[in-house]
Amino acid sequence: MPSISTKGHRYHRKNIAVLLAIALSLVAGVASAQGKPDPRALLKQVDNLSDFTGRDFSAVFTIVTQKPGEKDSVTQARVFRRDQKKQFLILILLPEVNKGQGYLREDDNVWFYDPTSRKFSHSSVKENLQNTKAKNSDFTLSSFAEDYTVTSMTEGMVGKFPVWVLDLKANTNEVAYDRVVLYIRKDPTMLLKREDYSVNGRLMRTTAYPKYVELEGKLLPSQILILDEINKGEKSQITMAEQSVTPLPDKVFTKAFLEQVSR
């Protein structure tokens, strides 16, 4: 009898150990799920970082572009945004030969204006801004949550910072890239790196966001580095200055205003 009783105790202890292990595993799984944000909500949070809906936004962007064997080129533009209506106007200040050229989003159309010919032509947010590595869309309101679907979400590191890595697939042909991978810092939430891919899966460019500034409770990248992954050695560095949320007249977002300031 004693030997049977001892064996029973051993089975009892073993069962308790198994149940405890299962319980701990379930608790750990719940904790992990609670610590992982909803990917779409995270995208909306990134979009909201620079969303000035209800206010106007303007800033001056200086873009220094480097290409092997060529002298650095400098492009400067003043950007006006009215996020509530998804309107923007980009006015070229430098180089002098392109001064007065501009891009205007009016309703669903994007126009390019050339003061030499005094004509407007259709453009797109997909187009590069002048001779730089930046797209027109890099200066507009971020809309990842609207334009893309999250296909996967993992954890990673950018330098010493823990990040969420979101792989995105475009759900509209209006965006510049079919696939985008975002590296989003966990705390505080901010975009640290972005990779843009073509339809056939080729890495086209890598963008880093090393510096941010706060404006009216929003976080804006004040320095952006864009690397051309196709033409190795070619890159653009963007710096932002004179950022403001001062209200703008309605006429700023019109063809007439672009014609007027370009004279």
WOKA-V775101 format. One record per run of one state. SS is the DSSP state (~ for helix, > for strand, _ for the rest). FROM is the first residue (numbers start at 1). LEN is the number of residues. If there is no record, write none. Layout:
# WOKA-V775101
SS:FROM:LEN ; SS:FROM:LEN
This chain:
# WOKA-V775101
_:1:1 ; ~:2:34 ; _:36:3 ; ~:39:10 ; _:49:7 ; >:56:11 ; _:67:6 ; >:73:10 ; ~:83:3 ; _:86:1 ; >:87:8 ; _:95:1 ; ~:96:3 ; _:99:3 ; >:102:5 ; _:107:2 ; >:109:6 ; _:115:4 ; >:119:4 ; _:123:5 ; >:128:1 ; _:129:6 ; >:135:1 ; ~:136:4 ; _:140:4 ; ~:144:4 ; >:148:11 ; _:159:2 ; >:161:10 ; _:171:8 ; >:179:7 ; _:186:4 ; >:190:8 ; _:198:5 ; >:203:13 ; _:216:2 ; >:218:11 ; _:229:6 ; >:235:10 ; _:245:5 ; ~:250:4 ; _:254:1 ; ~:255:7 ; _:262:2
